């Protein structure tokens, strides 16, 4: 077989046995005289950190189709493609256990900002919100993101959603939880009330159905509406439905600042009552006045572990969070949904009534620590990247009234960054043996609708940041520990089969990087910058990232949870 190859391919191909090479004009040519190839792909000369062992070791990896066929010294074995990983680390593909790429694949299946970090699998449907079941009765609110992005939601359940994902194709593997907030809205609307027995039964049945169709568990966003309207007993009942199918309970706890300790205790209580594995989302405490609470939160978790509860957590390696501005308002203010919330904001008496509870939530959050990240209306585009103190001074208004007026103009919510966590607490949490790495972000791109606004840098830099800043520079933990937090640990919590470790017979999800140069380049002011130091990313045996190039391959799979296996 004679084929034309590029100069970059020349460096890969000449490593093969039985190959003659030459130059005709300004093009290089290769002629393969070898016998039948043993592998489709070989990665040679790399240092394997396999997600299991406590140190790296030299080995080659041979891939056939979607799976790893051989790990060891492959010597003169032949392959269709050979990648030289000399001086590089070969690890399992990174698993983002807390992601929000629920709708973004329909806009950019190449998953640019995640796959270029070395991420090969995402767990979506977090913080109480999933793409199913679609809340058609409240489409004017819950469908705002889909409408703005031009996505047609034509599915009715997880099965239909996954069918659309498969038809759409994916660069990386997609897994999902079912969001309790989405479930509650579908059954009950946005009212702040207790479910009737019939509504409770419907939520349980829908949760069980989602598990049977492939969900990995249930998520809650108890700091957001409508999750904030729910009593622990409601969550326990739904958790029991997913526990029967082997699902996990991932929770954005009820408070991550003023009542953070109590919120951790509530999460543990729910998990113990429901007998379900607990996954605490983005384990943190915000607001300078609350930083002292972190040791008590850790102690509660470790006491529960000693009692036999399976409980883990995830965290992103940044000291600023990203969410919506309405999170600062009391739950009762959001009863009925965003339209009713906006009407309350317009009413001077209701606005004043909200003020005390809202400012209480702001304790430890100076106005200058809250930075606007996005705006949907042209009148607010100019304030993106500015903090509330700056904007209030420019507009000569009180920061609280500014906050209310912005939310009115943005129909009830507006994305922001909050510079609220301490570096010391972040270091402590990332070192904990039961904490994994997460992005809490989406697969974005610096172009098209996914390039609008100012995204949090975690969308582009989370995984290289841990390996570059926290491992190589700060030496907070070693590279083997870090890789386990991004591979085998999340695979184990999710119950993923044949992923998360490098082992013969497992799917060939692999990331090859240079430990001496890997680093994030994304910042709060210039977030849409891809990381450096990643040579190759392989998903299900196909090369997706080749240095700074996306090959266009879309080999990702829709993964099924334990209830469908």
N, C-alpha and C positions, 0 to 999 in steps of 0.2 A: 504494500500500500504506500503510495506517495502522497504527501500532503504538504501544503504551504504552512509555514509557522511564522509567528511574529518574533521579534528579538527577545521579548520577555519569555515567550514560550520556548525559545531556543535554550535558555538556561535550564528550564525544567526538563526538556525532552532529552537533552544530551546525556542525562544521567542514566538513561535506559540502556539495557544491553542489546546487542544485535542491531545497533542503529548507526547508519552512515549519514553524515551531514555534509552539506556543501552550499555554495553560494552561486546563484545565477543572477547576474545584474546586481541590483541592490536588495534582492530578497534571499533569505536563507531557506534551504530545503532540507527535508529529512526523509530518509527511506528506511523503513523498518523491515529487516530481514529475519526477525526473531520468530520463534514459534508462538503459539497462541498465548496471549497474556494470561497470567494467573490472577491478576487483580485489575479492577477498574482504576483504582487510585492507591498510591503508596505515599505516605509521609515518612521521610527518612531523616535520620540523624538528629532528631529532636529530643528534648528532655521531657519525659512524660510526667505530669502530675495528675494522677488518674482519678482523684476524688475519693480514694479509699486509703491508700498507703500514706504513711507519715513523712515520706521524702520522695523526691523525684528520682527518676532512673532513665537511663538511655535505652531507647527502643524505637523500632519502626512500627508503623500501623499499616496494615493492608485492608483495603475496603473493596467489597464486592456488592454492587447494587446499593441498597440503603444501609447495609450493616458492616460492622467491623468483622472481618474474617480472621485476621491474625494480628497478634501483638508480640513483638520480639525482634530478633535479628533476621531481617528478610533477605540479607545478602544480595545475591544476584537475581532475585525474583523479578519478574517482568510485570509491567502494568501499562495501561493505556496512558496514564498520566502519573508523573512522579513529582512531588513537591519536596524541595530541600528545606528542612527546618533546622539546619545547623545553627547553634547558638540561640535557638528559640525554645519556648515552652509550648508543649502541646497539652491542652487541657480539655475536659469535656466542655461542650458548648454551655455558656452561662444560662442559668434559668432565673428569670425575673418573677419571683413569687408574688409580687404585688404590682400589677400593671393596670393601665386603663385604656388599652387599645381595643375597645369594644366596637367602635365604628370606624376607626382610622384605616383598617385594611381595605375598606371599600373605596377609599380615596387614594391610597398609596400602598398597594400590596407588597411593594419592595421593602417596607418597614425600615426606611433609611436610618433613622436615628438610633434604632435599637440594634439592628443586625451589625452595624459598623462598630458597636461596642463589644461585639462577641456574643451577643444574646441570641440563642437559638430556640428558646421556648419562653412564652409568657403565660402567666395565670392572670386572667382578666376578671371582670365582674366584681371588683372590690368596692369597699366602702359603702355597701348597701345598694349599689346601682349596677344593673346588668342590662344588656340589650334585649332581654326577653323576660317575662312576656310583655309585649308592647302595650302601653297604657293608652289605648285609643280613645278612651273616654276623656282623658286629660291631655290630648295630643298638643293642645295649644301651649302647654307648659313642658311636659316631659319630652315632646318632640322638637323643641326649639333647636337643639344642637343638630339633630338630623336634618331638619328643614334648612337651617343655615348652611349646612355643608352639602345640601342637595342629595341626600341619601334617601332612597325610597324604602321605607320599612314595610315589607310585604310578608313578613313571617309572623306567626302567632305563638310560637314556642321555641324551645332550644333546638329541636330537630330542624325546624325550618331555617332558623338562624345559621346553624352549622352547614346546612345545604347551600345557602348563599355564600358562606365563606369558602366552601370547597369549589363552587363554581367560579368564584372570584379569583381563587388561587392566593397563595401566601408564601412569603419568603422565609418565615420562621413558623414554628409550631405554636398552635393556639389552643389554650385550655381556658375554661371559665368556671366561675362560681355563679350561683344565682343570687341576685341582690335582694335582701329583705325589703329595702325601701321600695324597689320597683314592684315587688310582689304585693306589698301592702297597698300601694297606690292602685294597682290593677284591681284589687279586691275591694278596697274601701275608699278610694279617692284620697284626698289630702286633708281630711278632717282630723282634728286632734280629739280622738275618742278611742274607747276600748272596742275591740272587735266583738261582734256577737258570736255565739257558738257556731252559727252557720258560716260566718266569715272566717273564723278561726279554722274550721274544718277545711274550707276551700284553700286557705293558704297552705295548710299542711299537705293537702293532696297535690297542689301545684308544685310544692317543693319536692315531694317524692317523685312526681312525674319528671321533673327536671333532672333529678339524680338518675332515674332510669334511662333518660335520654343522653346522659354523659356529663352532667355537671360534677364538679369536684367537691362541692359543699355549698355552704351558705355564707354570705357576707352581710355584715350590718354596718351602717353609718349612723351610730346613735348620737352623734353630734349634729347631724343634719336632719332636716325634715324629709320624709315623714317618720324616719327611724326614731327621732327624738320624742315622738308621741307614744312610743311603745314601752310598756312595763316589762320587767324581766320575765314575767310569766309567759307573755306572748312569745318572746324570743326562745324561751326554753321549749315551748310546744313545737315551734317550727324546727328547732335544732334536733329534737327527738326524731322528727320525720326524716331528716337527712342522716342522722347517726345510724339509723336502721340500714342505710345503704352504704355505710363506710365513709361518709363525707366528713369534711373538716368544718370548723366554725371559725371564720376569719372576721375579726371585728376592729373597726375604727371605734374606739371606746367613747363613752358618753361625754367625757371631758378630758382634754389633754393639757389642761392648765389648772384652773382654780380647784376643781374636784378630781384631779388626776388619780390620786390614791384610791378614792372611793370608786372611781370608774374601773380601775384594775380589779378591785375586789368584786365588783359586779360581774365583770367578764368571767372571772374564775368561778363565781357562784353559778352562773348560767351554764358553763361547761360541765361543772361537776354534777349539777342537777340533771342535765341532759345526757351525761355520759358520752361526751363528744370531745374529740381532739381540738384544742384551742390554739389558734394562731392570732397573735396580737399584732395589728397593723401598725407600721411606722412607730415603733416604741419610743416615745419621747415625752418631754414635758416642756411646755412653752411658757414664756413670760419670766423675766428675771426674778420676780418675787416667788416663783414656783420651783426654781431649779433645785432647791434643797430637798425636794420630794423624791428625786430619782432613787436614792438608796432604799427608800421604803417601798417603792413600786417594784424594784428588783427583788426585795425580800419577800414580798407577797407571792411573786411568781415562783421563787425557789422553794418556798414553803409548800405551795401547791404541788410542785414536782415531787417533793419528798412524800407527799400524801398519795402519790401515784397518778396524778393528772398529767396527761400528755399535753404540754404547753410549750410553744415556741413563739418567736416573734421575728419581725423583720424591721429594717431601718435603712434609710438612705444616708449617704455620707455628706450631708450638708446641714448647716445650722439655720437655714430658712425653709419654711414650708410653703406650699402653694395651695390655695383653695378659693372659695367664694366669699365675698364680703358679708353676705347675710348670715354667715356662721356666728357673728358676734351678737345677733339679736336673740331674744328669748324664744323658746319653741312656740309659745302661744301666739306670738306675732306672725308666725308663718302658717297658722292653721288655715286650711282652705286653699293653700297654694300661693304661688307668686303674685297672681292678680290681686287676691285679697290682701296680701302683704303690702303691695304697692299702695292700695287704697288706704291702709292704716298709716303708711308713711306720709301720705298727703294730708291726713287729718292732724291738725296741730295738737289736739288733746291726746290722741293716741300716740303721736310721736313723743310727746313729753312723758307719757306713761311708760313707754319702752326705754327711755333714756337711762334710768337708774340701773336696770339690769344689764343694758348694753355696755355702759361705762364700767360696771363691775367686771364684765368679761374682759374689758380692755386693760385691767390692772396688769402691769408688767409688760404691756405692749405700748410703748410710746407711739404717738401719731407718726413720727418720722420712720418708724420701723415697718410701716404698712405701705407697700409699693404697688401701684396699679400695674397689672400684667397684661390686660387685654381690655378691649372695649368693642361693643358691637355697633355703636352709633357714632357717626362721623364727628359729632360735636365733642366727643370725649377722646378722640384719637390722639389729640395733642398732649394728654396727660399720662399716656402710657410711659412707664419708666419713672414717673415721679411719685413721691410719697405724699401721704395725706396732709402732713404739715406744710409742705411746699405749696400744694394746690390750694389749701385753705388760705394761706398768706396771699397767693396770687389773686384769689377770688374775693379776698377780704371778707371771709365768713368763718363762723365757728366750725371746727373740725367735725363735730357731731352732726350739725346741720348739713355740712358738705357730704358726709357719708350718706345721710338719708336722701339728699337730692341726687346724688350719683346713682343710688339704687333705684330711685324713681325713673330716672332717664334711661337706665339699662334694664328696665322691666323686672327688677327684683333681685338681680345678682350680677356680680362683676368679679373677675378673677384678680387675685392679688398674691404677692409674696409677703410673708411675715418673717422678719429676721428676729426669731424668738427663742432659739435654743442655744445652749452653751456648748462651746467646743469641748470642755472637759466632760460633760455628760455624753456628748456624741462619742468621744473616745471610749468612755466606759462601756457604752452600749455596744459599740462595734466589736469590742473584745469579748463580750459575753459568749460562752460556748453554745448557747441556745438561740442566738440571734443570727439571722441570715441577712444577706444584702438584698435590697429591693430598690427600684427606681421610683415607685409611686407615680410613674409617668406613662406617656403614650409613645407609640412609634410615630414620629413626626418626620417632616422634611422641610428644608429651608426654602421651599417653593410651593406654589399653589395654596389652597385653603389651609393646609397644615402648617404653612409658614407665616400665618397671621399672628399678630400680637408679639409679646415677648415671653417665650416659654421659659419655664424653670430650667436651669442647666442640667438638672438630673435627667431630663429627657434625652440628652446627648452624651452625658459624661459619667454616669454613675459607676459603671463597672471598671473602666480604666482609672477612674479617680481612686477607687479603693486600692488597686494594684500599684498605682504610681505614687499618689500622695501619702496614703496611710501605710502601705507596706514598704515601698522602697525608700521614701523620704523620712517619714516619721517613725518607721519601724514599730508601729503599733501592734502589728501581728505579723506572722511570717507568711510567705506566699502559699504554703500548703494549707494553712488554716483559712486563708482568704478564699482560696479556690473551693474548698469544701463548702464555705458559706454561700457560694454561687452555683454549686453543682449538685453534689450528692446529698447535701442536707435538704434543699428544697425538693429534690426528687423524692426523697424518703417521706417528707411530710405530705406531699401530694399523692404518694402512692404510685408514682410513675414507674412503669415497667420498661426495663431495658434502656433507660436514659439516665443521665446524670453522672455516670462513671465510664471510664474507658475499659471495656471488657469485650472479649470475643463474643460475638452474637448480639451485642447491643447495637442500637442504631448509631450510625456514624454522624453524630452531632459533635463537632470539634472546633476549637478555637486555637489558633496559633499566634503567639505574640512574643514580642521582645521584652523581657522583664527589665531591661536596662533603659528602655525608652518609652514604654507604654505610659500614656498620660491623657487626662482629659484636657480639652482646649476650650470647652464651653464655659462662659462666665455669665453673670447676671446681666451685664450690659451687652455682651455679644454671645448669646446662648447658642446660636445655630452654627456651631463649629464642631466638626467631627473630631474624634480623638486620633491620636497617633500611636504607632507602635504595634498595630494589629496587622499581621501579614495575611492570614487566611481565616475565613469562617466557612465551615462546611455544615450543611443541614441535610440530614438523611442521605449522606453520601455525595451530595452535589456541592460544588464550589460556588458560593454566593458572593463572598468578598475576596478579592484578589488584590492585596495591598490597598491602594486608595480607590479601587474600582469596584463597582457593583456589577456582577456579571449579568444581571437580569433574570437569573434563575429563580424560580418560585417553587421550591420543593417542599415547603412546609406542610404539615399535616394538622388536621383538626383532631385533637386528642380527646379521648373519652375517660371519664372518671370511673371510680370503682363500682358504681351502681350499674354500669352498662357492660362491664367486662364479664 
